[in-house]
C-alpha cells in the first residue's frame, strides 16, 4: 500500500518551480522559453534557461543599454533636428533646441529607447519571449490597458486641477509665467505630446516596474525586494530635486509596483504614468512653460499631499476592477504549454 505524502500541500498553493527543465533525452534548444503555468508576474524570468553567469550578463547588458541607448538616441534626434533646420539652443542651459516643444520631443523620444532595450535583454540573455515583461499573458492586454486609462485620465485631471487651485489660492493669483501661446502652437504641442509620451512612459515602466522586478524575482521568492529596488531607482532617475518631490516619486512608485504584481502586468501603471505626463505637459503647453526643465523630483509639498491620497485611490480602484473583470495575475497553462521550445518540458507538462 502506498504511503501518503507527509506534506499534503495543495498543488495550487505551491510556488512554481524555477522553470522548465530538459526532459529525458531532450536536446538543447536556444529558443525562447516561458515560466511554468501559475507563475506570478515577478516569476516570469524563471524559465530554467539561465544560470548565474547568464544573470550577470543580463544585468550588465541592461546597464549598458540603459546608459548608452538614450545617449545614442538623443544624438540621432539631434542630427535629425539639425537636418530639419531646427535652431540650436544657447549654451547657457541644458536645452538642445531653441524651440521648447522640439527640445521636449527630443528628450521624450530618446527615453523611449528603453522599450527595445528591455526586449533585447530579455530575449537574448533571459531566453524568454519579450512579451512576458508586458504581462503574464506574454503580451500587453490592450483592452485592460484601455479600461485603466479610462480611470487614470479623469482621476489625474482631478488631482492636477486640485493642485493648480491649491497653489493659486496660496499665491492669491494666477501663478507667474502663465502665457497662453495661441491655438496653433498649443494644438501642435498637444499632438506631439500625445504621440510621444505614451512611449516614454511605457519605457520607464518596462525598465523599472518590469525588468527590475522580474530580474530580482528570478532568484528571490518575494516580489517586494524587486519592487523596492525598482521604486528607488525610478525616483533617483528623475534627479535629486526637493525632498517632497523625491518622496512623491518613491511613494507612488511603491504603490505602482504593488499594482503590477496584483494585476499581473504593466498595463495599469503605463496608463497612470501616461495620464500623469500627458496632462502635466498639456498644462505646461497651455501656460507657455514647456521650456521649464523641472521634473517630478521638484514637486512641492502640496503635490505630495495630494499624491498620498490619489496614488492608493487609483491603485485600489484598478485592483477592484481587475477582480471584477477576472484579470489574470498568473500565467495560464495554455501560455506555458505554448512557450517552451521543442525538446524542453515544463514541470507538470511532460510528454505523454
Legacy VTK file of the C-alpha trace (Angstrom):
# vtk DataFile Version 3.0
C-alpha trace
ASCII
DATASET POLYDATA
POINTS 352 float
0.000 0.000 0.000
1.355 3.429 -0.916
2.301 5.642 1.992
0.580 9.062 1.951
2.771 12.113 1.413
3.934 13.727 4.679
3.443 17.154 3.091
-0.048 17.225 1.594
0.134 20.834 0.417
-2.407 21.532 -2.320
-0.775 21.956 -5.706
-2.280 25.392 -6.218
-0.595 26.645 -3.018
2.898 25.611 -4.037
5.451 28.004 -5.515
6.162 27.278 -9.174
9.412 25.533 -9.859
12.275 27.686 -11.143
11.323 26.904 -14.727
11.252 24.319 -17.478
13.964 21.714 -17.436
15.047 19.395 -20.210
13.205 16.106 -20.222
14.974 12.770 -20.524
16.951 12.699 -23.727
15.858 16.211 -24.661
18.093 18.153 -26.973
19.369 21.590 -26.056
17.471 24.393 -27.763
18.347 28.083 -27.737
14.832 29.316 -28.465
12.740 31.340 -26.006
11.039 29.584 -23.127
8.453 30.730 -20.597
7.996 30.124 -16.885
5.693 27.305 -15.716
1.940 27.771 -15.604
0.784 29.547 -12.464
3.848 31.782 -12.244
3.209 35.275 -10.934
4.432 38.405 -12.673
7.731 38.675 -10.819
8.469 34.987 -11.553
8.356 35.251 -15.340
12.157 35.006 -15.612
12.118 31.535 -14.001
12.178 29.578 -17.211
15.101 27.313 -16.312
17.214 28.647 -19.175
19.578 30.927 -17.293
22.390 30.267 -14.832
24.346 32.614 -12.593
26.604 33.823 -15.398
23.582 34.497 -17.571
22.061 36.681 -14.862
25.307 38.637 -14.509
25.399 39.121 -18.274
21.782 40.250 -18.321
22.446 42.810 -15.587
25.453 44.367 -17.302
23.831 44.368 -20.738
20.796 46.159 -19.292
23.082 48.638 -17.546
24.948 49.299 -20.779
21.802 49.772 -22.850
20.142 51.910 -20.174
23.071 54.339 -20.288
24.167 54.180 -23.914
20.731 53.739 -25.513
19.233 57.144 -24.594
22.515 58.896 -25.395
22.704 57.372 -28.875
19.006 58.002 -29.482
19.430 61.625 -28.414
22.342 62.065 -30.814
20.205 60.683 -33.632
17.358 63.035 -32.720
19.783 65.971 -32.632
21.098 65.044 -36.072
17.566 64.771 -37.477
16.601 68.089 -35.897
19.668 69.824 -37.287
18.994 68.392 -40.740
15.416 69.693 -40.472
16.732 73.187 -39.785
15.858 73.440 -36.082
17.804 76.181 -34.341
20.184 75.065 -31.607
19.691 76.413 -28.091
22.119 78.776 -26.446
24.964 77.248 -24.464
23.769 78.618 -21.123
21.469 75.721 -20.232
20.631 72.049 -20.675
18.407 72.540 -23.706
19.438 71.363 -27.173
16.920 73.120 -29.425
15.777 76.712 -29.100
12.175 75.630 -29.722
10.847 74.316 -26.364
8.487 71.791 -27.973
11.247 70.369 -30.182
13.519 70.151 -27.156
10.918 68.279 -25.099
10.164 65.988 -28.040
13.861 65.118 -28.343
14.017 64.152 -24.687
10.849 62.046 -24.845
11.964 60.228 -27.984
15.372 59.403 -26.512
13.808 57.863 -23.400
11.510 55.641 -25.463
14.538 53.534 -26.411
14.084 51.778 -23.073
11.401 49.556 -24.616
13.596 47.873 -27.267
16.453 47.758 -24.743
14.361 45.627 -22.375
13.171 43.438 -25.246
16.746 42.762 -26.388
17.991 41.956 -22.886
15.085 39.652 -22.034
15.207 37.811 -25.339
18.975 37.461 -25.678
20.032 36.928 -22.058
16.807 35.831 -20.370
15.978 33.457 -23.263
12.278 34.148 -22.929
9.681 35.954 -25.019
9.981 39.717 -24.639
6.217 39.954 -24.161
6.487 38.311 -20.738
7.638 41.688 -19.411
4.317 43.158 -20.525
2.134 40.743 -18.586
1.642 37.142 -17.536
-0.230 36.644 -20.809
3.022 37.182 -22.712
1.815 40.475 -24.217
0.174 43.733 -23.275
-3.564 43.284 -22.716
-4.827 46.233 -24.760
-8.436 46.043 -23.631
-7.345 46.094 -19.998
-4.960 48.982 -20.744
-7.886 50.941 -22.175
-10.016 50.332 -19.083
-7.164 51.532 -16.853
-6.704 54.656 -18.984
-10.411 55.362 -18.575
-9.829 55.542 -14.826
-6.424 57.224 -14.915
-7.143 60.282 -17.064
-10.217 61.616 -15.176
-8.591 60.904 -11.806
-5.314 62.603 -12.744
-7.203 65.553 -14.245
-8.950 65.997 -10.901
-5.674 65.701 -8.987
-3.902 68.202 -11.237
-6.853 70.609 -11.068
-6.813 70.491 -7.259
-3.063 71.153 -7.265
-3.421 74.203 -9.527
-6.303 75.520 -7.384
-4.291 74.911 -4.187
-1.276 76.832 -5.489
-3.421 79.635 -6.903
-5.200 80.007 -3.562
-1.890 80.051 -1.724
-0.480 82.759 -4.007
-3.747 84.674 -4.289
-3.433 84.937 -8.061
-2.604 83.011 -11.226
0.941 81.588 -10.961
3.661 83.735 -12.531
4.693 82.990 -16.105
1.265 81.863 -17.354
1.001 82.925 -21.009
-1.178 81.036 -23.491
0.904 80.605 -26.691
-2.048 80.673 -29.093
-4.165 77.867 -30.521
-1.880 76.754 -33.387
1.140 76.345 -31.096
-0.935 74.768 -28.346
-2.644 72.222 -30.606
0.682 71.249 -32.161
2.083 70.667 -28.673
-0.985 68.607 -27.729
-0.482 66.350 -30.761
3.276 65.896 -30.291
2.919 65.162 -26.587
0.060 62.703 -27.163
2.199 60.890 -29.733
5.467 60.631 -27.775
4.593 60.493 -24.083
2.977 57.003 -24.154
6.245 55.533 -25.467
8.335 57.420 -22.906
6.067 56.426 -20.020
5.871 52.806 -21.174
9.665 52.656 -21.498
10.144 53.717 -17.880
7.595 51.147 -16.748
9.198 48.373 -18.782
12.538 49.148 -17.130
11.681 49.970 -13.501
8.426 48.107 -12.826
9.033 45.395 -15.407
12.615 44.301 -15.905
13.891 45.177 -12.410
11.003 43.367 -10.701
11.394 40.251 -12.848
15.184 40.228 -12.673
15.040 40.194 -8.852
12.149 37.724 -8.948
14.324 35.347 -10.948
16.171 34.370 -7.774
14.033 35.789 -4.930
10.715 34.296 -3.838
9.130 37.579 -2.787
8.324 40.319 -5.320
8.850 43.116 -2.801
12.666 43.433 -2.951
12.379 43.948 -6.709
9.524 46.423 -6.240
11.559 48.352 -3.655
14.719 48.443 -5.779
12.803 49.455 -8.905
10.961 52.193 -6.990
14.179 53.630 -5.579
15.871 53.616 -8.984
12.782 55.227 -10.523
12.918 58.074 -8.006
16.655 58.570 -8.441
16.352 58.569 -12.242
14.341 61.797 -12.025
17.195 63.606 -10.317
17.728 64.952 -6.839
15.312 67.851 -6.502
13.317 68.644 -3.408
12.661 66.244 -0.550
8.942 66.485 -1.279
9.499 65.524 -4.931
11.690 62.537 -4.126
9.190 61.328 -1.513
6.340 61.702 -4.035
8.161 59.642 -6.651
9.150 56.897 -4.226
5.699 56.712 -2.636
3.811 56.479 -5.921
6.358 54.023 -7.352
5.830 51.625 -4.428
2.069 51.687 -4.971
2.538 51.155 -8.704
4.866 48.214 -8.032
2.193 46.626 -5.860
-0.367 47.147 -8.625
1.850 45.413 -11.203
2.083 42.282 -9.051
-1.622 42.470 -8.188
-2.780 42.724 -11.822
-0.056 40.575 -13.393
1.139 43.178 -15.875
2.284 46.704 -16.669
-0.927 47.963 -18.279
-2.335 49.770 -15.236
0.903 51.605 -14.441
1.531 52.516 -18.084
-1.942 54.082 -18.086
-1.425 56.146 -14.923
2.114 57.166 -15.903
0.947 58.233 -19.361
-2.014 60.168 -17.955
0.209 61.960 -15.448
2.795 63.014 -18.021
0.373 63.881 -20.820
-1.790 66.098 -18.624
1.226 67.751 -16.998
2.791 68.539 -20.381
-0.524 69.779 -21.762
-0.867 72.126 -18.803
2.689 73.370 -19.318
1.972 73.901 -23.017
-1.207 75.870 -22.225
0.770 78.057 -19.814
3.600 78.603 -22.297
6.031 76.878 -19.919
7.390 73.991 -21.987
10.852 75.496 -21.575
10.704 74.723 -17.837
13.195 71.911 -17.208
11.901 70.908 -13.765
10.807 67.302 -13.174
8.600 65.457 -10.715
11.620 65.488 -8.379
10.940 69.223 -7.937
7.300 68.708 -6.939
6.191 70.885 -3.981
4.671 69.704 -0.720
1.035 70.214 -1.852
1.714 67.793 -4.734
2.974 65.193 -2.244
-0.071 65.698 -0.013
-2.415 65.046 -2.934
-0.364 62.042 -4.100
-0.732 60.447 -0.659
-4.467 60.240 -1.383
-4.646 59.758 -5.151
-1.930 57.085 -5.637
-3.639 54.465 -3.426
-7.062 55.592 -4.653
-6.163 54.770 -8.255
-4.449 51.501 -7.334
-7.337 50.251 -5.206
-9.934 51.184 -7.833
-7.986 49.365 -10.534
-7.369 46.348 -8.302
-11.113 46.098 -7.736
-11.743 46.358 -11.470
-9.159 43.646 -12.086
-11.013 41.339 -9.720
-14.367 42.146 -11.320
-13.080 41.508 -14.852
-11.026 38.472 -13.778
-7.705 39.877 -14.960
-5.078 37.148 -14.667
-2.273 37.713 -12.170
-0.631 34.361 -13.007
0.433 32.798 -16.271
-2.094 30.410 -17.798
-1.484 26.739 -18.650
-2.082 27.493 -22.338
0.663 30.126 -22.372
3.085 27.834 -20.599
2.404 24.953 -22.941
2.906 27.171 -25.985
6.103 28.743 -24.682
8.848 26.131 -24.262
10.658 25.175 -27.447
10.636 21.611 -28.749
12.625 19.256 -26.572
12.111 21.300 -23.369
9.265 20.479 -20.995
7.955 22.458 -18.075
7.262 20.748 -14.738
3.854 19.184 -14.867
3.744 19.423 -18.667
5.827 16.447 -19.687
5.469 14.377 -22.784
2.521 11.976 -22.938
LINES 1 353
352 0 1 2 3 4 5 6 7 8 9 10 11 12 13 14 15 16 17 18 19 20 21 22 23 24 25 26 27 28 29 30 31 32 33 34 35 36 37 38 39 40 41 42 43 44 45 46 47 48 49 50 51 52 53 54 55 56 57 58 59 60 61 62 63 64 65 66 67 68 69 70 71 72 73 74 75 76 77 78 79 80 81 82 83 84 85 86 87 88 89 90 91 92 93 94 95 96 97 98 99 100 101 102 103 104 105 106 107 108 109 110 111 112 113 114 115 116 117 118 119 120 121 122 123 124 125 126 127 128 129 130 131 132 133 134 135 136 137 138 139 140 141 142 143 144 145 146 147 148 149 150 151 152 153 154 155 156 157 158 159 160 161 162 163 164 165 166 167 168 169 170 171 172 173 174 175 176 177 178 179 180 181 182 183 184 185 186 187 188 189 190 191 192 193 194 195 196 197 198 199 200 201 202 203 204 205 206 207 208 209 210 211 212 213 214 215 216 217 218 219 220 221 222 223 224 225 226 227 228 229 230 231 232 233 234 235 236 237 238 239 240 241 242 243 244 245 246 247 248 249 250 251 252 253 254 255 256 257 258 259 260 261 262 263 264 265 266 267 268 269 270 271 272 273 274 275 276 277 278 279 280 281 282 283 284 285 286 287 288 289 290 291 292 293 294 295 296 297 298 299 300 301 302 303 304 305 306 307 308 309 310 311 312 313 314 315 316 317 318 319 320 321 322 323 324 325 326 327 328 329 330 331 332 333 334 335 336 337 338 339 340 341 342 343 344 345 346 347 348 349 350 351
